[in-house]
């Protein structure tokens, strides 16, 4: 286990939806922010990565929401690098309310890329020292194979804007979740709450590209909905797979 880090947050008005609940994309941004700030504090932040011509990118994450925080609520986000394995890193996150209740829990798998070649690279020794890890994690990484979208029910097209691009010069990971949710009927978003989102990133996309969010919904025996998503470019190349679990409000 690596070094732990925590940061205080408050849910701002622009991070809340029409129910004044913190949105899923805002939660994901909090998770990304606390991880990035830990790296900065430990000396492995953005400038360090630029100088080394490398970047950490999400490969897969799993976010579970036990309760959506409300506008104005104060939170504490914590994170810890759990381990490295050759090209991959695994990080855990938790978000707590003021009473100490865990409102969000998440786990993410990253890989390290060479920014010039845009290819994965082996994690160098100094990264182990930065995050307080002695060696590769002994346990096998659990990389879940997400259910494939077989039949498309909903479809929505998007064009990537300047504001969608992040430091790594590709689309910010939270945007894929935003596109997937936007492709669903408004009745789903209005009457159900997204309790769990799983995302696997297959290929990157950049400014000006046209992409399509494809989705279907399955009603489960317990009354929840499972939304299955694929985001692809105009050539039909799969960029991202997502699975959402929705509970009736």
N, C-alpha and C positions, 0 to 999 in steps of 0.2 A: 504494500500500500504506500502511496506517495504522500506528499504534503497536502494538508487541507487548507482551504481558503473560504472566507465568507465575506459578504457585502450586503449592506442594507439598501432596500429599495422602497419606493412608494409608487403605487399604481396611479399614474397620471390620467387626466381626462382623455387625452388622445390615445391612450392605450386600452381604453374601455369600449365595449360595444353598447348597443341601445338599451341593454339591461344594466349597464354600468358594471358589468363583469370584465375583468381583464381578458383580452382576447388570447387565443392560442398562439397566434403569431407573436404577440407581445411577450408571452411566457417564454417562447423559444428564443426571442431576442435577449431576455434576461439571462437565460442559461448561457448563451454565446458570450454575453458581456462579462459575466462573472468569471468564466474560463479564461477569456482574453486578459482581464485585469490581473488574474493570478499570474499568468505568464509574464506580464509587464513587471509585476512586483518581484518576480523571481529572476528577472534578467533575461528572459527568453521571449520578449514581446515582439511587437511589429518591426521595429528598427533592427533588432537582432536577426529576425527572419529575412528581412530585406538584404542585410549585409551577407547573409549565408545563402541567398538566392533560393530560399525554400519557403514552404507554407504548409500549415496544417489545414486539411479540408475534411469536412464531414463525409463519411461513407454511409453510415446508418445510425439512426437514433430512434429511441422508444420513449415517448413522453406520456406519463399517466397523471391525470388531474383528479385528485381526491375532492377538491373544492376549488371553484374559481374565485380568486380574490376579487374584492370589490374596489371601485374607484376610491382613492384616498387611503386605502389600507396600506399599512406598513409591513414589509416583508423582510426576511433574511434568506438570501440564497447562499448555498454552500456547494463546494465542488472539490473533487479530489481525483488526481490521476491514479487509476487503479493499477495499471500496468502497461508495458510495451511488449510487443512480439514482432520482431523483425521490422516490418513495414507499418504495422498497425499499433494504435494506442487506444486504450479504453478509459473513459472518464465517467464518473458518476456525479449526479447533481441532486440536490434537494432544495425545496423552497418551503419555509416555515412562516406561519402567521405570528402575530404578537403573543398569542397564548402558547406558542411552541408546537402547534399542530402542523404536521407535515401536509401541505396542501398540494404539492407537486413533487413527483419523483421521476428521474430520467436517467438514462444511460446512453452513451454515444460511443461509436467507434469512428476513429479518425485514421487517415493515412497521411504520411508526409510526402509532399511532392517537390520535385525540382522545378522551379518556376520557369526556367529557360526551356527545358525539355518537355514540360507539362507531363511528367511521368513520376510514378512513385519511386521513392528512394528509401534505402535502409536508414533507420533512426540512428543518428550518430551518438557516440558515447556521452557527449556533453549534455544531451537532452535528458539522459538518465540522471545525471547529477543535478540538473536544474530542478527536476520534479521529485527528487528524493527517492529514486528507484535504484536498487542495486543490480538487478538483472532482469532478463525476460520473465514475464509471468509464466508460471508453471502450468496453470490451467489452460485448456484449449479455449480459444475465443469462440463465443457462441454468435455466429453470424446467421441470423434467421433468414430463410428464403421466404419472402412475402408472396402471398397468393397472387396469381396472375389474373389480370382482367381478361375475361374470356368474351363477354358480350357487352358492348357499349350501349348504354342507355342515355347518357348525357354527354354533351360535348360543348366546349367553349374555347374560342381562339383568343390568343393574347399576342401582343408584340412587346418585346423586351425594351424597357426604357432605361435612360441613364440612371434613374434612381433605383433601379433593380440591381445594379452592379456593386460589388463589394471590393474590398482590398485585394482579393485574389484575382480580380479582373474577370470574374464570372458572376452569375446570378446568386444573390444572397439566399442562403438555404431556406429561410422562412418564407420566401416568395413562392416556393413550390407548394407549401402547405396552403398559402393564401389562394393560389390558383385552383388547387384541388377543391377547397371549400367553395370557392366561387362557382365552380361548375355544377354544384348540386342545386336542386330546387330550393327556393326560399323557405318552403314549409319545413324542410329538414332542419335548417339552421335555426328557424324560429321555434319549433316545437321540440327539438332534441338538443342535447348538450354533448359536445365532443369530449369524451372521457379519456380516450387513448388514441394516439396517433403514432404509427410506425412508418418510417421513411427509409428507403434505400436509394442512394444517388448512384446512377450508372455512368452518365456522361455529363459534361458541363455544357452550358450554353452562354452566349454573350450578347452584348448590346446589338439591337436591330433585328435579331432573329425572330421568326414567327414560330410560335409553339401552340400546341393544342392540349388541353386538359380533358381527358376521357374518363368517364366514371360509370359505375353501376352501384345499385343498393340492394342489399339482401336483408330481409327481415328475419330475425332469429326467433327461436321458440320462447325465449325469455322476454321478448318485447323490445330488445335492443335492435339497432340497425348496424350493419356492417357496410361501410362504403369502401369500394375497391377502385383504385385510381391508377392511371398511367399518364404520364406527361411525355409527349414526344415532339420532335421538331417537324418541320414541314415535309421532310423526306420520310417520315414515319419511324425514325430512329428513336428508340426508347431512351429517355433521359432519367426518369425517376419513377419509382413505384411507391405507392402509399396505401396504407390500410387504416381506416378510422372506425372506432367503436363509438356509437352514439346512444345515449340513454334518454328516454322521454323525460321532459321537464315536468 
